Amino acid sequence: MIQSDHDDLPDTFSYLGNTDQGILSADGMVVFGFGRADGAKPQIKTLQTFVIGFFQSAINNENDHQKISKYIDGLYN
């Protein structure tokens, strides 16, 4: 995922399960919060573009994260 115009606003990413088991639930959803303060208050004041994609293998460590980050930057820039 990449944001077209970088900023210092908080961004969040969460897994929400559909039962009291939370992340361990058999079903659920992924939730993104871009530029949101506590209480989900929006802080973005201008139009923004976000690109979200899926990669075919797991990202398991910092080195993997750096590789995919460079890959995404190369696609977008």
Secondary structure, DSSP 4 states (H G I P E B T S, - for coil): -EESS--SS-EEEEEEESSTTGGGSSSEEEEEEESEEGGGEE---S---EE----SS---SHHHHHHHHHHHHHHH-
